[in-house]
Amino acid sequence: MSKDFRGANFRGADLYDRDFSGADMRGADLYRATANDADFRGADLRGATMSGAKLRYAAFGDADLSGADLSFSDLREASMRGALLAGADLGGALRADDDAAIRGWVLRDGRLVKSASRKPSRGR
């Protein structure tokens, strides 16, 4: 089964728990789509529009989100390990109560990776 969704229009669609793993979704429009629990692992989402999308618990492991618009999307509890985010717009995507979900991760060369753990310093 082909997973070619280049430029597909999923605006406002209900994509709950869908399997897009390994799919070619370059330039796809997921504006305000509901894709909670969806599997995007290894998908090519370069230039995709996901602004305002509900992406809670979605899996983006090793996905290429370069240049994607994730602004104002709900990424709480989404798995982003190894996702390529070079040039992606995450403005407004994480609220103060969501920051705990990304603690311990850093953006290195456009890829989200686990930061080296540091032991808390004792004293001042």
ChimeraX attribute file (.defattr): number of C-alpha atoms within 10 A of each C-alpha:
attribute: neighborCount
match mode: 1-to-1
recipient: residues
	/A:1	3
	/A:2	6
	/A:3	13
	/A:4	14
	/A:5	18
	/A:6	17
	/A:7	17
	/A:8	14
	/A:9	14
	/A:10	18
	/A:11	17
	/A:12	16
	/A:13	15
	/A:14	15
	/A:15	19
	/A:16	17
	/A:17	14
	/A:18	14
	/A:19	15
	/A:20	21
	/A:21	19
	/A:22	17
	/A:23	20
	/A:24	20
	/A:25	24
	/A:26	22
	/A:27	21
	/A:28	22
	/A:29	24
	/A:30	27
	/A:31	22
	/A:32	21
	/A:33	22
	/A:34	24
	/A:35	24
	/A:36	23
	/A:37	20
	/A:38	21
	/A:39	23
	/A:40	25
	/A:41	23
	/A:42	21
	/A:43	22
	/A:44	26
	/A:45	30
	/A:46	24
	/A:47	20
	/A:48	25
	/A:49	28
	/A:50	29
	/A:51	24
	/A:52	21
	/A:53	24
	/A:54	25
	/A:55	26
	/A:56	19
	/A:57	19
	/A:58	24
	/A:59	24
	/A:60	25
	/A:61	20
	/A:62	21
	/A:63	24
	/A:64	28
	/A:65	28
	/A:66	21
	/A:67	18
	/A:68	23
	/A:69	26
	/A:70	24
	/A:71	19
	/A:72	19
	/A:73	23
	/A:74	26
	/A:75	23
	/A:76	21
	/A:77	17
	/A:78	19
	/A:79	22
	/A:80	23
	/A:81	17
	/A:82	19
	/A:83	23
	/A:84	27
	/A:85	23
	/A:86	18
	/A:87	14
	/A:88	20
	/A:89	19
	/A:90	17
	/A:91	13
	/A:92	13
	/A:93	18
	/A:94	18
	/A:95	13
	/A:96	6
	/A:97	8
	/A:98	14
	/A:99	10
	/A:100	12
	/A:101	14
	/A:102	16
	/A:103	10
	/A:104	12
	/A:105	16
	/A:106	14
	/A:107	15
	/A:108	13
	/A:109	10
	/A:110	17
	/A:111	21
	/A:112	20
	/A:113	17
	/A:114	15
	/A:115	12
	/A:116	9
	/A:117	8
	/A:118	7
	/A:119	6
	/A:120	6
	/A:121	6
	/A:122	5
	/A:123	4
	/A:124	3
